[in-house]
């Protein structure tokens, strides 16, 4: 795998990458790294205010609002971007966590939230943009999953089940992409951490957490690595201890 880092200038010239869920800490890190590497980044979120607060001053990043849970809205976004030349990459970072307690504590409201944010948004964006990704000689799609898929507990059963379903969806995409020059991958983390989280809890060590900068570097490496080497792979980003 290439060792190109998030800060390597002009590693991705001419590529357009859509980042879904871009106003999060991980989204900000990924968008910034991709833009620094020379990509045109389309940062997508549901709130124009949150997008602007996170990314309006990052060169090379364009802000677009879209309700990714609504297929029609995503189709319209895809049509707009196709008219502008299409995208080469899709990094899906929409998610969230609900859970805790026992199996009986996993509420229907929690499940609806997890299913919509983790799975429905992924289904919508992948169906709307798969044609553009396969048309690109550099097409890449990635999601962030969790070690909870491998070791679920009663307290995170809904979360782990939704993540497992998202992984299965990506594996189906990878099967279709085999031999096309495009690739779909799954980044696996225990949890993500950023500098504000550390500052808010200086006594915590966050063992096993992946810094958002490491996720950002991995996103850049996707485009500098041969598709056949990574298509369908679960790429472990959990730091060694």
N, C-alpha and C positions, 0 to 999 in steps of 0.2 A: 504494500500500500504506500502511496506517495506520502511524503512527510511535509507537504506544503502546509504551512500554518495559516491561522486566521489573519495574520498581519502581512502576509506575503503580497506585495503590491502587484497588481495587474496579472494575477493568476487566472482570472476568469473574464478577460475582456470580451465584450460582445454578447455575453449571456444575460438573459433575463430570468430572475428567480423570484417566485412568489412565496412570501412567508405568511402563512395563515396563523392568526393568534399573535400578531407582531407586537402588540403593546405590552406583553408580559416581559419580565426580566430576561427570560430566555430569548424571547422574540427580539428584544432590543439588541442583545449580544449577537445573535445570529445575523440580523439585518446589518449591523455595523460591520461585522467581519466580512460578509459577502460583498458589501459595497467597497470596503477597503481593498478587497482582492480584485476589484475592477468590474463587478457585476452591476447591472441595473437591477435594483431591488424594488419589488412592488410589495409594500407592507400593508397587509389587510387585517382589519379588526372591525368590531361592531360599534366602537365609540370613536368618533372623530377627535374628541377631546383627549382621550387617553393616548391615541396614536400621536397626536401633536405633542403632547407632554413628553413622550418617550423618544420621538424620532424626527421631529420637524427640523432639527438642526444638523442631521446626519447627511452629508453630501452623498448623492447617488441613490437616495431612498425616496420613493414616491408613495404617498399615503392614499389608500383607498378604503372606504367603508363598505361593508357588506355583511348581511346576516347570513352566515355560512350554514345555518340550519335550514334555510329555505332554498330548495333546489332551483327555483325560478330566478332568485336573486343571484345565485352563483352562476347559472347559465348566462345571465346578462353580463356579469363581470368577465366571464370567459370569452364572450362574443366581443366585448370591448378590447380585451387584450389580444385576441386573434387579429383584430383589425390593425393593431399596432405592431404586428409581427409575431405574436405568440410568445409562450414562455418556454424556457429550457429546464426549469427546475421548480419543484413544489416542496416546501418544507412545512409540514403540518404540525403546529405546536398548540393547537386548541385542546384544552383539557380541563382539569380540575379534579378535586378529590372530595368525596363524601363517604362517610362510613363511621366505624367505631362500634364497640359493643359486641353483641352476639348476632347470629344470623337473623333472629327475630327483630333485631334493632335496625336492620337494613330496610329502610322505608321505600315505598313506591316513589315518593318524591325524590329521594336520593338516586334511585335507579333511573328515573326519567332524566334527571340532570346529567348523570354520567353518560347515559346512552346518547343524549342529544349532543353533548359537547365532545365526547371522545369518538363516538362512532358515526353519528349522523353527519356531522360536519366533514369527516373524512370521506364518507361515501359520496357526499355531494361534490366536494372539490375534485375527487379523483375521477368521477364520472364526467364532470364538465371539462376537465383539462387533460384527460388521458390522450386524446388525439394530438394535442399540441406537444405533449411530452414524447410520444412515439415519433412525431415528425422531426424532432430535434436530434441531431447527432450526439448531443450531450445530455439527453433527457434523464433527469433524476427525480425521484420522489422519496421522501423520508418522513417517518414519524418518530416520536419519542414514546417508548413503552417503559415498563417497570419490571424489576425483579419480582414484584408481587405476583406476576403471572406464573412464575415457577414455584413460588412458595406462598400460596394464598392462605389467609386466615379468616376466621369468621368475621373479624372486624373490618377486613378490607375485601370481602367477598364480591360485592358489587363492583368495586373499582377494578379488581383483578379480572373479573369476568368481562367487563367492558374493554379493558386493555387487551385481553386475549382475543376478543372478537375483532378488534382493530388490527391485531397482528395477523389474524387469519385473512382479513381483507387485503392486507399488503402482500401476503404470500400469494394470493390469487392474482394480484396485479403483476407480481414478479414472474409468475408462470406465463402470463401473456406477453411480458416484455422479453422473455428469453430469446436471445439471438438477434434482437433488434438494435442493440447498441445503447439501449436505455436500461435503467436499473431502478428497483425499488428496495429500500432497506429499512431496517428497524434499529433505532438506537435504544439501548437498554441502560437505564439508570436505576439506582435505588431511590434517589431524590435529587433535586437540583438546589444549589446554593449560590448566592451572590453576595457582593460586598455589603449592601444594606442589611441583609439578614445577619451577617456576622457582626456588624456594628450594633445591631439591636440586641444581640445576645452574645457579648464578648466572652462569656464563661463557657459557651458551647463549643464543641470541637467538630460537630457535624460529621461523624465517622461514616465513611462510605458514600458521602454525598459527592456529586459531580458538579464542579464549578461551571457556570453558564459559559465561561470562556472556552472550556474544553468542548462543550457541545458545539459552540460556534466554529471552532477549529475543525471539528469533525464534519460539519456541514460544508465547509470549504473543500475539504479533502475529497468529498464525494465526486466533485467535478474534475479532479485531477487523478482519479483512479479508474482503471479499466472497468467497464460495466460488468463484464463476465466474472470479475473477481469478487464483486460485492452484491450482485443481484440476488435478492431473496435472503440475504444474510441478516442475522441478529448481531449487531456490532456492540460489544460490551464496552460501555464508557465508565463503569464503576471503577474508581481508583483503587490501586493495590494498596493494601495496608501492611 
